[in-house]
Amino acid sequence: MARTFRAGWIPLTIAGVLVAALGGCVPTPAREAAMSRSGAEASTDVAAPPKQLLQDVKRVVTSPPLSLGAELEDRGTLLSGWKRFRGDWHIGRYWQERTRYRIEVIPDWDDPTARARLRVTAETEQRAAEGQHWDREARVARPERAREVLRRILEQLPRS
């Protein structure tokens, strides 16, 4: 009797562990829809000339505490380097994520030489493990990362 009990107990335990591990891999339809609708950007108006603001932003982004580097700079847009994060729990493990930021300095329509809009957009890619290709997924919006980078940039801009 004890032998039959132990033999039936082991597969049930393994099945229970697998169900618990796999249970977190599928978000609810409501959560998935909300993630696909939410944009991954943050913006604010800044009282500074656009060209000066872009130079200041580049200095802030490439130096500590952000230290993201600048991969591309083109006509008011700065594309940062990638920063890695621990991603969501899927299929028994945390996936890997990396995010880079598109930072745009947009001259103000009414006062283009003295004011600008600063917009930060987070672009996030994910993969399950090392060696796999990074995949950009629209449902992996990370607006909190864009807001945090914008906050750090604003903290370190020179005060006028």
C-alpha positions in Angstrom: 0.0 0.0 0.0 2.8 2.5 0.9 4.6 1.7 -2.3 1.4 2.5 -4.4 0.9 5.8 -2.5 4.5 7.0 -3.1 4.3 6.1 -6.8 1.1 8.1 -7.3 2.3 11.0 -5.3 5.4 11.8 -7.3 3.7 12.3 -10.7 1.1 14.4 -9.0 3.7 16.6 -7.4 5.6 17.1 -10.7 2.4 18.0 -12.5 1.5 20.5 -9.7 4.9 22.2 -9.9 4.6 22.4 -13.7 1.2 23.9 -13.6 2.3 26.5 -11.0 5.4 27.4 -13.1 3.5 27.7 -16.4 0.5 29.5 -14.8 2.3 32.9 -15.0 3.2 32.8 -18.7 -0.1 34.0 -20.1 -1.4 37.5 -19.1 -5.1 38.0 -18.9 -6.8 39.4 -22.1 -7.6 42.6 -20.3 -4.0 43.1 -19.2 -2.6 42.3 -22.7 -5.0 44.8 -24.3 -4.1 47.5 -21.8 -0.4 46.9 -22.5 -0.8 47.1 -26.2 -2.7 50.5 -25.9 -0.3 52.1 -23.5 2.5 54.1 -25.2 6.0 53.9 -23.9 6.7 57.6 -23.9 7.0 60.5 -21.6 7.3 64.2 -22.5 7.4 67.7 -21.1 8.0 71.3 -22.2 11.4 72.9 -21.3 12.3 76.6 -21.3 15.5 76.3 -23.2 16.7 76.8 -26.8 16.3 73.5 -28.7 20.0 73.2 -29.8 21.3 73.9 -26.3 18.8 71.5 -24.8 19.9 68.7 -27.2 23.6 69.3 -26.1 22.6 69.2 -22.5 20.5 66.0 -22.9 23.4 64.3 -24.7 25.7 65.2 -21.8 23.3 63.9 -19.2 22.5 60.6 -21.1 26.1 59.7 -21.7 27.4 60.5 -18.1 26.5 58.8 -14.8 24.0 57.9 -13.4 22.4 57.0 -16.8 25.6 56.2 -18.8 23.6 55.0 -21.7 25.8 56.2 -24.5 24.6 57.8 -27.7 24.4 55.5 -30.7 22.8 58.1 -33.1 22.2 61.8 -33.2 20.2 63.2 -36.1 18.3 66.5 -36.4 17.1 66.8 -32.8 16.8 63.1 -32.1 19.2 61.1 -29.9 19.1 57.3 -29.8 20.7 55.9 -26.6 22.5 52.6 -26.2 20.8 49.5 -24.7 20.3 48.9 -21.0 19.4 45.4 -19.8 16.6 44.6 -17.4 15.1 41.5 -15.9 11.9 40.9 -17.8 8.5 39.2 -17.1 8.1 35.7 -15.7 7.3 33.3 -18.6 7.4 29.5 -18.8 9.3 28.9 -15.6 11.9 31.7 -15.8 12.4 35.5 -16.1 12.9 36.6 -19.6 15.6 39.0 -20.6 14.8 42.5 -21.7 16.8 45.4 -23.1 15.6 49.0 -23.5 17.0 51.9 -25.4 15.6 55.4 -25.5 14.7 57.7 -28.4 15.0 61.2 -27.1 13.5 63.9 -29.2 13.9 67.7 -28.8 11.1 69.4 -30.7 11.1 73.2 -31.1 8.1 75.0 -29.7 5.7 76.3 -32.4 5.2 79.7 -30.8 8.7 80.3 -29.5 11.1 78.0 -31.5 14.3 79.7 -30.3 13.6 79.7 -26.6 11.4 76.7 -25.8 11.2 73.0 -26.7 9.3 69.8 -26.0 11.5 66.9 -24.7 10.0 63.5 -25.5 11.5 60.2 -24.4 10.3 56.9 -25.9 11.4 53.5 -24.6 12.0 50.8 -27.2 12.1 47.4 -25.5 13.1 44.0 -26.9 12.9 40.6 -25.1 14.2 37.1 -25.4 13.9 33.9 -23.3 17.6 33.2 -22.9 21.2 34.0 -24.0 22.0 33.1 -27.6 18.4 33.8 -28.8 17.5 36.7 -31.1 16.0 39.8 -29.5 12.4 40.3 -30.4 10.5 43.6 -30.4 7.0 43.0 -29.0 4.3 45.7 -28.9 2.9 44.2 -25.7 6.1 44.9 -23.9 5.6 48.7 -23.4 7.6 50.1 -20.5 6.3 53.7 -20.0 7.7 53.7 -16.5 11.3 53.4 -17.9 10.7 56.4 -20.2 9.3 58.5 -17.3 12.3 57.6 -15.2 14.8 58.6 -17.8 12.9 61.8 -18.5 12.9 62.6 -14.7 16.7 62.0 -14.5 17.4 64.2 -17.5 15.3 67.0 -16.0 17.1 66.7 -12.7 20.5 67.2 -14.3 19.6 70.0 -16.8 21.2 73.4 -16.0 18.8 75.7 -14.2 18.1 79.0 -16.0 
